[in-house]
Amino acid sequence: MSSPLSGASACSRLSPHIALGTVSLREVEQANAARRRTVKGTRDGWSGSLRSFSARLAWRDHFMQKLEDEPALEVRCLHAAYEGLRPKEPDAGRLAGWEKGETGLPFVDACMRYLIHTGWLNFRMRSMLMAVASYHLWLDWRSTGPHLARMFTDYEPGIHWPQVQMQSGTTGMNTIRIYNPVKQGHDQDPTGEFTRKWVPELAEVPDEYLQEPWTWDGARRLLGRRYPAPVVDVAAAARAAREAVWAVRRRDGFREEAARIVTRHASRKDGAGRFVNDRAPRRKRGDARQMSLDL
Ligand SMILES: Cc1cc2nc3c(=O)[nH]c(=O)nc-3n(C[C@H](O)[C@H](O)[C@H](O)COP(=O)(O)OP(=O)(O)OC[C@H]3O[C@@H](n4cnc5c(N)ncnc54)[C@H](O)[C@@H]3O)c2cc1C
């Protein structure tokens, strides 16, 4: 599920049907429950896969209920301290490059072009696209979220906006996760097959430089001519973003507001699906809830 190479066949691909209502969630859950009964006691991995599929269906409702409960999270940062962190007026060049899959970061561009072409992308790569836009390119989520929404054939506001905010680090209650697009390229597309297919401009780049063509000897012949030079220095941009986000988290009153958000919005289950004991010591309870939404 983590790789865009296998994601399209390893995931159910039911999301457009669920979003548009051509199949009901009950129907999906009942079919899943029936299948779980048939694989009970087997050891081929299906039991765990079906259980985790069922959990994802529940996340959908969990996220939709968040938006129902606080509709403003479509337009305002869930944690108010993050308002104004990124410029309201986006850098037009960066935004356009990201939207078209022309950032000069090969794996990011491959994922965006694949999404534009197919209307679907696996979860991890959606997270990476969002995180690169918000952290490395330092674009406000309100300028980038609408583009993804337009590209997704499964656009569902209740899942989309909470996820967009989570991957941009503006909820105040989730772990800050800054994906490294070069590492993700190596990990999720080790042979380079996916990247080469969607970014054919890189055809002459040797395998070992595919995810970082700017480090290749022949880069001058390619970058800025047939393929863009990287729009940012990946490591420096991530460092600057991390420092800016942590500066917000250190402000007076940040923790109190974060605690309010956890009480109102966080799942009452821990990472293993067990209900968190509300009488457990405060710090432990908060940690467990925070973990439960770390997807
Ligand atoms: C920035 C971002 C935006 C997203 N926007 C949308 C969106 O607009 N519409 C949408 O359906 N999904 C969205 N997702 C969640 C997820 O990526 C997709 O639901 C999933 O990739 C759809 O493929 P599938 O049906 O094969 O999923 P499967 O893994 O087979 O899951 C089955 C169903 O469970 C639900 N589901 C799966 N993952 C999640 C999740 N992390 N959170 C909530 N529900 C989930 C979906 O309804 C999905 O169809 C978003 C994720 C991110 C990171």
The ligand as an SDF file (V2000), in Angstrom:
LIG
                    3D

 53 58  0  0  0  0  0  0  0  0999 V2000
   -3.8180   14.9360    1.9090 C   0  0  0  0  0  0  0  0  0  0  0  0
   -4.7910   13.7780    1.8240 C   0  0  0  0  0  0  0  0  0  0  0  0
   -6.0340   13.9780    1.2610 C   0  0  0  0  0  0  0  0  0  0  0  0
   -6.9550   12.9270    1.1760 C   0  0  0  0  0  0  0  0  0  0  0  0
   -8.1750   13.1760    0.5990 N   0  0  0  0  0  0  0  0  0  0  0  0
   -9.0610   12.1800    0.4790 C   0  0  0  0  0  0  0  0  0  0  0  0
  -10.3250   12.4200   -0.1540 C   0  0  0  0  0  0  0  0  0  0  0  0
  -10.6460   13.5280   -0.5960 O   0  0  0  0  0  0  0  0  0  0  0  0
  -11.1830   11.3560   -0.2870 N   0  0  0  0  0  0  0  0  0  0  0  0
  -10.8690   10.1100    0.2030 C   0  0  0  0  0  0  0  0  0  0  0  0
  -11.6770    9.1790    0.0450 O   0  0  0  0  0  0  0  0  0  0  0  0
   -9.6940    9.8800    0.8240 N   0  0  0  0  0  0  0  0  0  0  0  0
   -8.7770   10.8660    0.9750 C   0  0  0  0  0  0  0  0  0  0  0  0
   -7.5660   10.6030    1.5990 N   0  0  0  0  0  0  0  0  0  0  0  0
   -7.3500    9.3160    2.3080 C   0  0  0  0  0  0  0  0  0  0  0  0
   -6.7690    8.1360    1.5060 C   0  0  0  0  0  0  0  0  0  0  0  0
   -5.5840    8.5050    0.8440 O   0  0  0  0  0  0  0  0  0  0  0  0
   -7.7710    7.5580    0.5090 C   0  0  0  0  0  0  0  0  0  0  0  0
   -9.0090    7.2850    1.1620 O   0  0  0  0  0  0  0  0  0  0  0  0
   -7.2990    6.2270   -0.0860 C   0  0  0  0  0  0  0  0  0  0  0  0
   -6.0250    6.3990   -0.6810 O   0  0  0  0  0  0  0  0  0  0  0  0
   -8.3320    5.7640   -1.1130 C   0  0  0  0  0  0  0  0  0  0  0  0
   -7.9440    4.5610   -1.7220 O   0  0  0  0  0  0  0  0  0  0  0  0
   -8.7100    3.1850   -1.4250 P   0  0  0  0  0  0  0  0  0  0  0  0
  -10.1960    3.3530   -1.5860 O   0  0  0  0  0  0  0  0  0  0  0  0
   -8.0560    2.1450   -2.2430 O   0  0  0  0  0  0  0  0  0  0  0  0
   -8.3870    3.0100    0.1180 O   0  0  0  0  0  0  0  0  0  0  0  0
   -8.3870    1.7160    1.0650 P   0  0  0  0  0  0  0  0  0  0  0  0
   -7.0770    1.7060    1.7470 O   0  0  0  0  0  0  0  0  0  0  0  0
   -8.8270    0.5010    0.3440 O   0  0  0  0  0  0  0  0  0  0  0  0
   -9.4530    2.1230    2.2000 O   0  0  0  0  0  0  0  0  0  0  0  0
  -10.8650    1.9160    2.0650 C   0  0  0  0  0  0  0  0  0  0  0  0
  -11.6010    3.2010    2.3840 C   0  0  0  0  0  0  0  0  0  0  0  0
  -11.2990    3.6470    3.7080 O   0  0  0  0  0  0  0  0  0  0  0  0
  -11.2870    5.0860    3.7550 C   0  0  0  0  0  0  0  0  0  0  0  0
   -9.9190    5.5340    4.0960 N   0  0  0  0  0  0  0  0  0  0  0  0
   -8.7490    4.9790    3.7030 C   0  0  0  0  0  0  0  0  0  0  0  0
   -7.7030    5.6350    4.2290 N   0  0  0  0  0  0  0  0  0  0  0  0
   -8.2180    6.6320    4.9730 C   0  0  0  0  0  0  0  0  0  0  0  0
   -7.6540    7.6590    5.7770 C   0  0  0  0  0  0  0  0  0  0  0  0
   -6.3300    7.7830    5.9470 N   0  0  0  0  0  0  0  0  0  0  0  0
   -8.4700    8.5280    6.3870 N   0  0  0  0  0  0  0  0  0  0  0  0
   -9.8150    8.4160    6.2620 C   0  0  0  0  0  0  0  0  0  0  0  0
  -10.4270    7.4570    5.5200 N   0  0  0  0  0  0  0  0  0  0  0  0
   -9.6320    6.5850    4.8860 C   0  0  0  0  0  0  0  0  0  0  0  0
  -11.6740    5.5580    2.3480 C   0  0  0  0  0  0  0  0  0  0  0  0
  -13.0700    5.7680    2.2940 O   0  0  0  0  0  0  0  0  0  0  0  0
  -11.2660    4.3780    1.4870 C   0  0  0  0  0  0  0  0  0  0  0  0
  -11.9690    4.3100    0.2520 O   0  0  0  0  0  0  0  0  0  0  0  0
   -6.6220   11.6400    1.6900 C   0  0  0  0  0  0  0  0  0  0  0  0
   -5.3580   11.4460    2.2430 C   0  0  0  0  0  0  0  0  0  0  0  0
   -4.4530   12.4980    2.3140 C   0  0  0  0  0  0  0  0  0  0  0  0
   -3.1040   12.2540    2.9080 C   0  0  0  0  0  0  0  0  0  0  0  0
  1  2  1  0
  2  3  1  0
  2 52  2  0
  3  4  2  0
  4  5  1  0
  4 50  1  0
  5  6  2  0
  6  7  1  0
  6 13  1  0
  7  8  2  0
  7  9  1  0
  9 10  1  0
 10 11  2  0
 10 12  1  0
 12 13  2  0
 13 14  1  0
 14 15  1  0
 14 50  1  0
 15 16  1  0
 16 17  1  0
 16 18  1  0
 18 19  1  0
 18 20  1  0
 20 21  1  0
 20 22  1  0
 22 23  1  0
 23 24  1  0
 24 25  2  0
 24 26  1  0
 24 27  1  0
 27 28  1  0
 28 29  2  0
 28 30  1  0
 28 31  1  0
 31 32  1  0
 32 33  1  0
 33 34  1  0
 33 48  1  0
 34 35  1  0
 35 36  1  0
 35 46  1  0
 36 37  1  0
 36 45  1  0
 37 38  2  0
 38 39  1  0
 39 40  1  0
 39 45  2  0
 40 41  1  0
 40 42  2  0
 42 43  1  0
 43 44  2  0
 44 45  1  0
 46 47  1  0
 46 48  1  0
 48 49  1  0
 50 51  2  0
 51 52  1  0
 52 53  1  0
M  END
$$$$
